[in-house]
Amino acid sequence: METAFISVLTRIFRANLASRQRAPKIPSLKELARIRRHLERSIEDCSGTPVTRLRKQIDQAHTPQELWLLRNDAYQLISQRHNQAVAAERINRLLQDFEGWLDPKQLVRIQ
């Protein structure tokens, strides 16, 4: 009987621990604003309708994941304004802003 009780407690403990580990970290408004600011800074010397659209999407993003998905659009705009090397450099600088908010497997440098 005592073994069954310990077994049940162990399963409850493991389930509780697992659910805590999977729960996504919620950024503060200050942390989200910092990521937004850095993403916007990466396109600050770009102009045109697509840039205006991207700035609006950046402002409306609610999570680091949403902002991460917008980096491809930023890369394209920077590439058009400058070149792919400059775009890769700017986007790669953003990686540190997303550490801790995304699965590390997603944080891949652009070559």
C-alpha positions, 0 to 999 in steps of 0.5 A: 500500500505504501509503495502504491502511494509513493508511486501515485505521488511520484506520477503527480510530481512528474506531471506537475514538473513537466507542465511547468517546463512546457509552460511558455515564458511570458515577456514583460511589456519592457522585454517585448518593447526591447525586441520590437525596438531592435527589429525596427532598428534593423530596417530603419534605413529602409523605406517604402510601402512594404517597410511601412507595412512591416513596421505596423506588423512589428508594432502589433506583434504580441509575442516574441514568436510573432516578432521572430516570424517577421525577421524574414520580411526584415531580411528581404527589405534589408537585402533589397536596400543593401545586400544579403550580407548586410541583411544577414549581419543585421538579422543575426544580431537579433538572435540574442534578443530572442534567446530564452523566448524561442526553442533554441533549435529555431535560433539559427544564424543566417549564412 
